[in-house]
């Protein structure tokens, strides 16, 4: 009964590089959510996806950020040309369906841009 | 954008004491959730509330969904050292946003002295 798996746990990128964050939802969960957490802050919603569909991307920055959840494989959050301000913890969560039962979060990926 | 005001920001208490924290909003929420986050980990769901006035317990934890739907509180009775962590309230506003778009408070950091 694996939980939500995120990798890598820690990622260091130089300014201008690309960051790829992966999230494998819990078995049987077809809904994935990405959140970002800055130090000493709460989580901020980024994007909500179902398999092959973006349902709500209202929290995603308009440029450099993209997310996908393909039919096969993990969900990917991609950040192009990273800047120092992208340094944060990125959390993925999953749920089995539409009803909001409080989703299960992964342990996060801590991105550091140097 | 919508905000949740969570208080207090931090608490230092003696083991065995009771703890109370709350969350308020200027707008109505459909759902209130309480999470606990430990260092280096993702938030873990403690209690979910779906109905105004609802009072729910989970062991030593009790939470209530305010009648006005604009607030919620979390109580921890007889605190123990493993209660240490950051407690977040989160909610789904009634006026828009997908189910994935939870609003988080900034957290209450709890420290327990043995």
Interface residues (C-beta under 8 A of the other chain):
Chain A: X4 X31 X33 X35 X40 X41 X42 X43 X44 X45 X47 X48 X55 X56 X58 X59 X91 X93 X98 X99 X100 X101 X102 X103 X104 X105 X106 X107 X108
Chain B: X4 X6 X31 X33 X35 X40 X41 X42 X43 X44 X45 X48 X88 X90 X92 X97 X98 X99 X100 X101 X102 X103 X104 X105 X106 X107
